[in-house]
Amino acid sequence: MSIKKTGSSTNIHNLSRLMFSYLLPEIKLSLEFSERKFLLCIADILLIASGIVGSLWYWTHKSGRTLSLELVGYHSVWIATMGIGWLIWMFISDLYDLRIAVKVKRTIRQIIWGGVGIGAIYLIYYFVTAPASVNTEDAVALRFAPALAIGVTTILLLAWRLMYAVVLGVGHARQRVLIIGAGVTGKILAESFKQYPQYQPIGFIDDDRKLHGKVCQNIPILGDRQTLVADIERYNVDEIVLAISNPIDEDLLQMLTSFHERGIGVTPMPVLYEQMTGKVAVEHIGSQWYSALPLNKNPFDTFNRIGKRILDLICGIIIGSIFAVVFPFVALAIKLDSPGAIFYKQERVGQYGSKFTVYKFRSMVQNAERNGKAQWAVKGDARITKVGNFIRKTRLDELPQVLNVLRGEMSMVGPRPERYQFIKELQQQIPFYRTRLAAKPGLTGWAQINYGYGSTVEDASIKLQYDLYYLKHWSPWLDLKILLRTFSVVLKMQGQ
């Protein structure tokens, strides 16, 4: 990557930065991860609310009525449904994923589909379930205001998200990052930056003089700590990332402290890597082994566990009802498709290493493991039946596990339960692998929605990184996020 900045596009970016610095000298245009997500969410909420309230006001103005709390209460069903529906759709469409938020075509497509979907729900609710005996004035009240609100909110969200992609997704709004350490850890971080356009890696700093002047991952190695001050001032660096595995010495610590005092962010690689990828870099934490483990004690741990169990029971009852409805159809399809049992049961390892029996709809031929040895399923596995392929994609094969959830052997969300043979093998090859047994296994999980099914040791290592992130950052909100994303996976038939 060339450091010399040329071209009209770069000149425009630099000019916009200069103007912004004069107008608001204490505020940087480049935003942190959390700031960008917060901005997206708050702006969406305000625009959706504005679109709904504005449409309701316009209708009342045209019909000679007065906008009042009583009128809002009368229309509360469609107002709440539309508001919550939009937010859920934006979420399951990954439009709060910063990598997706800057992709203009995908953003436009998803928002338009959201408007179409909410419009369809509106039509079903009011033209199918609404009472037939409504007078003309009520019909206008029931149909015109919501229809207008759908159109207005769609337009407002499109305009805002396009503005975000154009203004905050270009060079002048990117976080300029200097990486200290051009080793394996630094290379992995540089590779990760390619998926996150909000970061602009300026270069590497490394004390190995043999590397100076070379290029790593299309990023130049600028020099060593002796040039650090000059490089930070020259390239107007926003953040320094420590991509070194060994403890830093006193000299470098003093330099980093002075940069921090000047408002330049100083972030260890494992921390930034987690923020960007939702994974814990277990293979590249070096002496910072503690950063891979969920060591912090939550002061509300007891209440959280109670809340999680209540959520498990509520979701378990709902999914159990769905299971009861689809059971005869799935069972018949399995029987007609291939000989063998309807259910498949297997021993798995749960929390703290306890063993339990997990239940699934059979998706493979009978006696798929003829030699008695545990085998991973692979993509295009010949053992998977035609019906099995469908119920795997829709996750219907997992429905019987609701019995494990209701019995307390599993949770709705958590690391997937694994077989003892695999755990015994993987814990010898992957650091921290048994740490995932600290939580109840889940019907779905952070690794499942972000990576999917794994069939190799490398896959298991990547999924562990997601599982450790879940254990470190668990909260009721993260569970809710995973459940919503799982719903999206089921609708899109992205299961494996």
Backbone torsions as a table, in degrees:
resi	resn	phi	psi	omega
1	MET	NA	128.4	-178.8
2	SER	-77.6	136.8	-179.9
3	ILE	-87.0	-28.3	-178.7
4	LYS	-66.5	125.9	-174.9
5	LYS	-94.3	116.5	-179.6
6	THR	-133.5	169.1	174.3
7	GLY	98.1	153.2	-177.4
8	SER	-66.5	-35.2	-179.9
9	SER	-61.3	-44.7	179.9
10	THR	-65.7	-37.4	179.3
11	ASN	-63.2	-38.6	177.1
12	ILE	-64.3	-43.2	179.2
13	HIS	-60.9	-44.9	-179.2
14	ASN	-65.3	-39.6	179.1
15	LEU	-63.5	-41.2	179.4
16	SER	-65.5	-37.1	177.4
17	ARG	-64.1	-43.5	-177.9
18	LEU	-63.4	-44.5	179.4
19	MET	-62.4	-43.1	-179.2
20	PHE	-64.1	-38.7	-178.4
21	SER	-67.1	-30.7	177.4
22	TYR	-75.8	-37.8	-178.5
23	LEU	-72.8	-45.0	-179.0
24	LEU	-131.7	79.4	-172.8
25	PRO	-65.3	-21.6	-176.3
26	GLU	-93.9	-2.6	-175.3
27	ILE	-119.7	133.5	176.7
28	LYS	-91.6	138.1	178.7
29	LEU	-67.6	-35.8	179.2
30	SER	-69.4	132.8	-174.5
31	LEU	-111.9	151.3	176.4
32	GLU	-74.1	167.7	178.2
33	PHE	-52.2	-55.1	-175.7
34	SER	-64.1	-34.9	180.0
35	GLU	-67.3	-39.9	179.8
36	ARG	-66.2	-44.3	179.6
37	LYS	-65.0	-40.8	178.1
38	PHE	-63.0	-42.8	179.0
39	LEU	-61.1	-45.4	179.4
40	LEU	-60.1	-46.1	-176.3
41	CYS	-67.1	-48.7	-178.0
42	ILE	-63.8	-43.7	179.7
43	ALA	-63.3	-41.1	177.4
44	ASP	-60.4	-46.0	-179.5
45	ILE	-60.8	-46.1	-178.7
46	LEU	-64.5	-40.7	-178.7
47	LEU	-71.0	-39.1	177.2
48	ILE	-63.5	-45.7	178.4
49	ALA	-62.5	-41.7	179.9
50	SER	-64.3	-41.7	179.7
51	GLY	-63.9	-41.2	-179.6
52	ILE	-69.6	-50.9	-178.6
53	VAL	-65.0	-40.7	179.2
54	GLY	-62.7	-40.9	179.0
55	SER	-66.5	-40.1	178.8
56	LEU	-65.9	-40.7	177.9
57	TRP	-63.3	-43.2	-179.2
58	TYR	-61.5	-42.9	179.0
59	TRP	-63.9	-44.9	179.8
60	THR	-63.4	-37.0	179.1
61	HIS	-65.2	-43.3	-178.7
62	LYS	-71.2	-31.1	-177.6
63	SER	-93.2	4.3	177.2
64	GLY	75.6	21.0	178.6
65	ARG	-101.1	176.4	177.9
66	THR	-115.2	130.7	178.3
67	LEU	-73.6	116.4	-176.6
68	SER	-136.9	167.9	177.6
69	LEU	-62.6	-34.4	179.1
70	GLU	-63.7	-41.5	179.1
71	LEU	-67.8	-40.5	177.7
72	VAL	-62.5	-41.3	177.8
73	GLY	-62.8	-36.2	178.8
74	TYR	-63.9	-33.9	-179.0
75	HIS	-101.1	17.1	-172.6
76	SER	-62.1	-30.0	-177.5
77	VAL	-62.8	-53.6	-177.4
78	TRP	-73.2	-29.0	177.5
79	ILE	-64.7	-48.6	-179.8
80	ALA	-66.8	-42.3	-179.5
81	THR	-61.4	-43.6	-178.9
82	MET	-68.3	-44.7	-179.1
83	GLY	-62.6	-50.9	179.9
84	ILE	-67.9	-38.0	179.8
85	GLY	-60.4	-42.7	178.5
86	TRP	-62.3	-45.9	-177.9
87	LEU	-64.7	-41.4	178.0
88	ILE	-63.4	-42.9	-179.9
89	TRP	-63.3	-43.8	179.4
90	MET	-61.7	-34.5	-178.4
91	PHE	-72.4	-52.2	-176.5
92	ILE	-71.7	-15.0	174.7
93	SER	-86.3	4.1	177.6
94	ASP	65.8	25.4	-179.4
95	LEU	-80.8	1.6	168.9
96	TYR	-104.8	5.6	169.9
97	ASP	-83.2	119.5	-173.6
98	LEU	-63.6	-23.8	176.3
99	ARG	-70.5	-32.9	-178.2
100	ILE	-85.0	-33.5	-173.5
101	ALA	-61.8	-20.8	-179.3
102	VAL	-97.3	0.9	179.0
103	LYS	-91.9	105.8	-170.0
104	VAL	-63.4	-50.2	-175.7
105	LYS	-62.1	-44.3	-179.0
106	ARG	-67.3	-38.8	178.8
107	THR	-61.7	-46.7	179.3
108	ILE	-60.1	-46.3	-178.0
109	ARG	-61.0	-44.8	-176.6
110	GLN	-68.4	-39.4	179.6
111	ILE	-67.4	-41.3	177.7
112	ILE	-62.7	-43.8	176.6
113	TRP	-62.1	-35.3	176.6
114	GLY	-62.3	-44.2	177.0
115	GLY	-62.3	-40.5	178.4
116	VAL	-64.8	-44.1	-179.5
117	GLY	-64.1	-45.0	179.1
118	ILE	-66.5	-36.1	176.3
119	GLY	-63.0	-39.1	179.3
120	ALA	-65.4	-42.4	178.0
121	ILE	-62.0	-41.3	178.3
122	TYR	-60.4	-44.9	-179.4
123	LEU	-64.2	-44.0	179.8
124	ILE	-61.1	-44.6	-175.3
125	TYR	-66.8	-46.2	-171.7
126	TYR	-92.0	-25.4	-179.2
127	PHE	-99.6	-12.3	178.6
128	VAL	-108.8	-46.2	-175.1
129	THR	-96.8	-16.1	-178.7
130	ALA	-68.4	149.4	179.3
131	PRO	-59.7	140.7	179.8
132	ALA	-69.5	-30.2	-175.8
133	SER	-88.2	76.5	175.2
134	VAL	-123.1	140.0	178.7
135	ASN	-79.7	172.3	-174.1
136	THR	-60.6	-42.0	-177.7
137	GLU	-64.2	-42.3	178.3
138	ASP	-68.0	-35.3	179.8
139	ALA	-62.0	-41.7	177.0
140	VAL	-62.6	-42.1	-179.0
141	ALA	-62.5	-38.0	-175.6
142	LEU	-80.0	-25.4	-168.9
143	ARG	-115.4	-37.7	-173.8
144	PHE	-73.7	-48.7	-177.0
145	ALA	-60.2	-47.8	177.7
146	PRO	-63.3	-39.8	179.6
147	ALA	-61.8	-43.0	177.6
148	LEU	-64.2	-41.1	-179.3
149	ALA	-62.5	-38.6	178.8
150	ILE	-61.8	-46.0	179.6
151	GLY	-64.7	-44.6	-177.8
152	VAL	-66.0	-46.3	-179.3
153	THR	-64.4	-36.4	177.3
154	THR	-61.8	-45.9	180.0
155	ILE	-65.0	-43.9	-179.4
156	LEU	-63.1	-43.8	179.8
157	LEU	-66.1	-39.4	176.8
158	LEU	-61.6	-46.3	-178.6
159	ALA	-62.9	-44.8	-178.4
160	TRP	-66.3	-46.2	-177.6
161	ARG	-68.1	-33.5	175.2
162	LEU	-67.2	-40.1	177.7
163	MET	-63.7	-40.3	178.4
164	TYR	-62.4	-46.8	-177.9
165	ALA	-62.7	-37.5	-177.9
166	VAL	-78.1	-43.5	-174.1
167	VAL	-82.4	-46.4	-175.9
168	LEU	-98.6	-0.7	179.7
169	GLY	-104.2	7.2	-179.5
170	VAL	-109.4	176.4	-170.3
171	GLY	-56.0	-40.1	-173.5
172	HIS	-71.7	-12.4	179.4
173	ALA	-107.4	7.9	-177.6
174	ARG	-85.5	152.8	178.5
175	GLN	-82.4	115.4	-178.4
176	ARG	-84.0	119.8	-170.0
177	VAL	-117.1	136.7	173.0
178	LEU	-113.0	127.3	-175.2
179	ILE	-102.1	123.6	175.7
180	ILE	-95.1	111.7	-177.7
181	GLY	114.0	112.5	-178.9
182	ALA	-106.5	25.6	178.6
183	GLY	-84.0	-158.1	-177.3
184	VAL	-60.9	-42.4	-178.8
185	THR	-63.1	-44.0	178.4
186	GLY	-63.5	-38.1	179.7
187	LYS	-65.2	-40.5	179.1
188	ILE	-64.6	-40.2	178.3
189	LEU	-64.9	-43.7	179.3
190	ALA	-61.6	-38.2	177.2
191	GLU	-63.9	-38.3	179.8
192	SER	-66.6	-32.3	-178.8
193	PHE	-61.8	-24.4	-177.9
194	LYS	-63.1	-26.1	-179.5
195	GLN	-90.5	-4.6	-175.8
196	TYR	-126.8	89.4	-175.5
197	PRO	-64.5	-12.2	178.5
198	GLN	-73.1	-8.7	176.8
199	TYR	-109.7	136.5	176.2
200	GLN	-120.9	97.3	178.4
201	PRO	-68.5	117.8	-177.2
202	ILE	-78.6	-43.0	-178.1
203	GLY	174.8	177.1	177.2
204	PHE	-103.4	150.8	168.3
205	ILE	-120.3	124.9	-178.7
206	ASP	-146.8	137.3	-177.2
207	ASP	-75.8	-9.0	177.0
208	ASP	-78.8	105.4	-175.0
209	ARG	-64.7	-22.1	179.4
210	LYS	-65.2	-22.5	-177.7
211	LEU	-88.7	-15.9	-174.5
212	HIS	-61.4	134.8	-179.6
213	GLY	88.9	-9.6	179.4
214	LYS	-88.9	173.5	-179.2
215	VAL	-121.5	134.8	179.3
216	CYS	-127.8	120.6	-177.5
217	GLN	55.3	39.2	-179.1
218	ASN	65.6	17.9	178.3
219	ILE	-119.1	129.1	-176.5
220	PRO	-72.6	147.4	171.9
221	ILE	-93.7	107.5	-167.8
222	LEU	-77.8	-39.0	-176.5
223	GLY	168.9	-154.5	-179.9
224	ASP	-115.1	-166.8	-176.7
225	ARG	-63.0	-21.5	179.8
226	GLN	-67.5	-27.3	180.0
227	THR	-100.5	3.5	-172.8
228	LEU	-59.9	-46.8	-178.2
229	VAL	-62.2	-46.6	-179.0
230	ALA	-63.7	-40.8	-179.5
231	ASP	-65.5	-39.0	179.9
232	ILE	-64.9	-41.6	179.4
233	GLU	-73.0	-38.5	-177.1
234	ARG	-65.2	-42.3	-175.4
235	TYR	-103.4	9.4	175.2
236	ASN	51.0	55.7	-174.1
237	VAL	-68.9	137.3	177.7
238	ASP	-93.2	-32.6	-172.8
239	GLU	-148.6	141.6	174.8
240	ILE	-109.4	130.7	179.6
241	VAL	-113.4	126.6	179.8
242	LEU	-88.8	102.1	179.8
243	ALA	-105.4	50.8	-179.8
244	ILE	-124.5	139.8	-175.2
245	SER	-85.4	-28.7	-176.7
246	ASN	-86.6	156.4	177.4
247	PRO	-59.6	143.7	-179.8
248	ILE	-82.0	150.9	-178.4
249	ASP	-85.8	174.2	-174.7
250	GLU	-62.2	-39.7	-178.0
251	ASP	-62.4	-48.3	-180.0
252	LEU	-67.5	-35.4	178.6
253	LEU	-61.0	-42.9	178.8
254	GLN	-62.8	-41.1	179.3
255	MET	-64.1	-44.8	-179.3
256	LEU	-65.0	-36.0	177.7
257	THR	-63.0	-42.7	180.0
258	SER	-65.5	-37.6	177.4
259	PHE	-65.5	-40.5	179.2
260	HIS	-61.9	-39.1	179.4
261	GLU	-65.9	-24.0	179.2
262	ARG	-88.8	4.5	176.6
263	GLY	91.5	9.5	177.4
264	ILE	-91.3	127.0	-178.2
265	GLY	-68.5	141.6	175.9
266	VAL	-125.5	114.6	-172.1
267	THR	-129.9	129.2	173.4
268	PRO	-66.4	146.5	-178.5
269	MET	-54.7	-46.0	-178.6
270	PRO	-57.5	-35.6	-179.0
271	VAL	-68.2	-49.5	-179.9
272	LEU	-66.0	-37.5	179.1
273	TYR	-61.2	-41.3	177.3
274	GLU	-64.0	-43.7	-179.3
275	GLN	-61.9	-39.4	-176.7
276	MET	-77.9	-45.6	-168.3
277	THR	-103.5	-17.2	-174.8
278	GLY	72.5	23.3	179.7
279	LYS	-129.5	158.9	173.2
280	VAL	-102.7	125.0	-175.9
281	ALA	-79.4	74.8	-173.4
282	VAL	-63.1	-28.7	-175.8
283	GLU	-88.1	-3.2	-173.1
284	HIS	-135.2	27.6	-179.4
285	ILE	-95.1	-11.6	176.7
286	GLY	56.8	-128.1	-178.3
287	SER	-74.5	-9.1	-179.5
288	GLN	-89.1	47.8	-176.9
289	TRP	-57.6	-30.4	-177.2
290	TYR	-65.5	-21.4	-179.5
291	SER	-71.4	-13.0	179.9
292	ALA	-89.8	-11.6	-172.6
293	LEU	-110.7	146.0	177.1
294	PRO	-80.0	78.0	-172.7
295	LEU	-89.3	-21.4	-176.3
296	ASN	-72.7	130.8	178.7
297	LYS	-87.9	122.8	179.7
298	ASN	-79.6	125.9	-179.2
299	PRO	-65.2	-18.1	179.4
300	PHE	-108.2	29.1	-173.2
301	ASP	-59.7	-43.9	-178.8
302	THR	-62.9	-45.0	179.8
303	PHE	-65.5	-38.6	178.8
304	ASN	-63.4	-40.8	-179.6
305	ARG	-66.8	-38.7	176.9
306	ILE	-63.9	-44.6	178.8
307	GLY	-61.9	-39.4	179.3
308	LYS	-65.0	-39.6	179.2
309	ARG	-67.6	-38.1	177.3
310	ILE	-63.8	-43.2	177.4
311	LEU	-61.2	-39.8	177.9
312	ASP	-60.6	-43.8	-178.3
313	LEU	-67.6	-42.2	179.5
314	ILE	-63.5	-50.4	179.2
315	CYS	-65.1	-35.7	179.3
316	GLY	-62.8	-40.7	178.7
317	ILE	-66.8	-42.2	179.6
318	ILE	-63.9	-49.0	-178.8
319	ILE	-68.5	-33.1	175.6
320	GLY	-61.1	-38.0	177.4
321	SER	-65.1	-41.4	177.6
322	ILE	-64.2	-40.9	179.1
323	PHE	-59.1	-43.4	-179.5
324	ALA	-63.7	-33.8	-178.5
325	VAL	-74.1	-45.5	-173.5
326	VAL	-85.2	-15.0	-174.6
327	PHE	-52.5	-52.4	-176.7
328	PRO	-61.7	-34.6	-179.1
329	PHE	-71.9	-45.6	179.5
330	VAL	-66.3	-41.5	-179.8
331	ALA	-61.6	-43.6	179.7
332	LEU	-64.3	-42.1	-179.6
333	ALA	-63.0	-41.3	179.5
334	ILE	-63.7	-44.0	-178.7
335	LYS	-65.1	-41.4	-179.3
336	LEU	-71.4	-28.0	-174.9
337	ASP	-78.7	-41.7	-176.6
338	SER	-156.5	150.3	178.9
339	PRO	-70.8	148.6	178.6
340	GLY	133.6	-178.4	-177.6
341	ALA	-73.1	159.9	177.2
342	ILE	-77.9	-43.1	-177.9
343	PHE	-101.2	155.7	176.7
344	TYR	-125.8	123.7	179.6
345	LYS	-118.9	149.3	-173.7
346	GLN	-155.2	147.3	178.2
347	GLU	-81.7	130.7	177.5
348	ARG	-127.1	165.7	179.7
349	VAL	-103.0	127.9	-177.7
350	GLY	-106.5	-153.0	-176.9
351	GLN	-61.6	136.9	179.1
352	TYR	61.1	19.9	177.0
353	GLY	85.8	4.6	178.6
354	SER	-69.5	147.6	-178.0
355	LYS	-103.9	145.6	177.9
356	PHE	-152.5	166.8	-179.6
357	THR	-98.6	124.8	179.4
358	VAL	-101.6	146.0	-177.4
359	TYR	-117.1	139.8	177.5
360	LYS	-144.7	157.2	167.7
361	PHE	-69.4	137.2	-178.2
362	ARG	-68.1	124.4	-179.7
363	SER	-116.1	-3.0	178.3
364	MET	-118.4	170.0	175.7
365	VAL	-64.4	155.5	179.3
366	GLN	-60.8	141.7	-179.2
367	ASN	55.3	51.9	-177.6
368	ALA	-65.3	-26.6	177.9
369	GLU	-108.8	77.7	-172.6
370	ARG	-65.5	-33.2	-178.2
371	ASN	-84.4	1.5	177.7
372	GLY	78.2	1.3	-179.2
373	LYS	-95.2	135.8	-179.6
374	ALA	-62.6	132.8	-179.5
375	GLN	-131.1	138.6	172.7
376	TRP	-73.8	142.9	170.5
377	ALA	-78.0	142.5	-178.9
378	VAL	-120.7	166.1	179.5
379	LYS	-63.4	131.3	-178.4
380	GLY	72.8	24.4	-178.2
381	ASP	-59.1	125.1	-177.3
382	ALA	-67.3	-16.4	-178.9
383	ARG	-77.0	-16.9	-177.9
384	ILE	-78.9	129.9	-179.6
385	THR	-80.2	172.1	179.1
386	LYS	-63.3	-47.5	176.9
387	VAL	-65.5	-38.7	178.7
388	GLY	-59.4	-37.5	178.6
389	ASN	-62.5	-41.5	179.8
390	PHE	-68.8	-47.0	-176.1
391	ILE	-71.1	-22.4	173.7
392	ARG	-72.0	-44.0	-179.4
393	LYS	-63.7	-35.9	-179.4
394	THR	-92.5	0.9	-178.2
395	ARG	63.5	15.4	178.1
396	LEU	-66.0	-26.1	-179.5
397	ASP	-64.5	-20.1	-178.4
398	GLU	-87.3	-11.3	-173.8
399	LEU	-54.4	-40.8	-179.5
400	PRO	-60.1	-18.4	179.7
401	GLN	-69.1	-7.2	174.7
402	VAL	-60.3	-27.0	176.5
403	LEU	-64.7	-39.6	176.8
404	ASN	-66.1	-34.9	178.8
405	VAL	-67.3	-47.0	-179.2
406	LEU	-65.1	-30.4	178.9
407	ARG	-82.8	-5.2	177.6
408	GLY	85.1	5.8	178.5
409	GLU	-79.2	-26.5	178.6
410	MET	-132.0	166.4	173.6
411	SER	-115.2	168.1	175.6
412	MET	-65.7	-37.1	-177.0
413	VAL	-127.0	135.3	178.8
414	GLY	165.6	177.8	174.7
415	PRO	-62.0	142.4	-179.7
416	ARG	-65.0	140.6	178.6
417	PRO	-68.7	136.4	-176.9
418	GLU	-115.6	162.2	179.6
419	ARG	-79.8	149.1	-176.2
420	TYR	-59.2	-39.4	-178.3
421	GLN	-61.7	-41.0	-179.6
422	PHE	-69.5	-41.7	180.0
423	ILE	-62.4	-42.6	179.6
424	LYS	-60.5	-37.4	-179.6
425	GLU	-77.4	-44.8	-173.3
426	LEU	-72.6	-32.6	-178.6
427	GLN	-66.7	-19.6	177.9
428	GLN	-84.6	-16.2	-176.1
429	GLN	-111.8	-22.2	-174.2
430	ILE	-121.7	122.4	178.4
431	PRO	-60.2	141.5	174.6
432	PHE	67.5	14.8	-172.8
433	TYR	-62.2	-37.9	-177.9
434	ARG	-71.5	-11.1	179.3
435	THR	-59.8	-29.8	-179.1
436	ARG	-64.9	-15.9	178.3
437	LEU	-78.9	-1.0	179.1
438	ALA	-71.7	-17.1	-178.8
439	ALA	-120.1	159.3	174.1
440	LYS	-64.5	139.6	175.4
441	PRO	-66.2	155.4	-174.3
442	GLY	-119.7	157.4	174.1
443	LEU	-67.4	-32.8	171.9
444	THR	-138.1	172.9	-176.9
445	GLY	-165.6	171.8	-179.0
446	TRP	-62.3	-39.6	179.1
447	ALA	-67.7	-37.3	-176.8
448	GLN	-65.8	-41.2	-176.1
449	ILE	-80.7	-18.1	-177.9
450	ASN	-102.8	-23.2	-175.5
451	TYR	-130.2	-32.3	179.5
452	GLY	87.9	-152.6	-173.6
453	TYR	-82.7	142.6	178.7
454	GLY	-117.2	146.0	-178.6
455	SER	-133.5	9.6	179.6
456	THR	-138.1	169.2	176.4
457	VAL	-63.1	-38.0	178.2
458	GLU	-62.6	-42.3	176.3
459	ASP	-60.8	-43.5	-179.8
460	ALA	-62.6	-36.4	178.7
461	SER	-65.7	-42.7	179.1
462	ILE	-66.7	-42.6	179.1
463	LYS	-64.7	-33.9	176.4
464	LEU	-62.2	-38.3	178.9
465	GLN	-59.7	-39.9	176.6
466	TYR	-69.2	-41.3	-179.8
467	ASP	-62.1	-41.8	179.1
468	LEU	-65.6	-37.0	175.8
469	TYR	-61.1	-43.5	178.8
470	TYR	-60.9	-44.2	-179.2
471	LEU	-64.9	-37.6	-178.9
472	LYS	-72.7	-35.6	-170.8
473	HIS	-114.1	19.8	-176.1
474	TRP	-59.1	139.7	174.4
475	SER	-159.9	161.4	176.0
476	PRO	-57.5	-33.4	-179.6
477	TRP	-68.9	-36.7	177.7
478	LEU	-66.7	-39.3	176.0
479	ASP	-60.8	-43.8	179.4
480	LEU	-63.0	-40.9	178.3
481	LYS	-61.0	-43.8	-179.3
482	ILE	-65.7	-41.0	179.3
483	LEU	-63.1	-41.2	178.8
484	LEU	-66.5	-41.9	179.0
485	ARG	-65.8	-35.0	177.1
486	THR	-64.4	-40.3	176.6
487	PHE	-58.5	-39.5	177.5
488	SER	-65.1	-41.1	179.3
489	VAL	-62.1	-41.2	179.8
490	VAL	-64.6	-45.3	-179.7
491	LEU	-62.7	-37.2	-177.7
492	LYS	-87.0	-1.1	-179.1
493	MET	54.0	50.0	-177.8
494	GLN	-100.7	7.5	177.7
495	GLY	-69.0	165.0	-178.4
496	GLN	-130.5	NA	NA
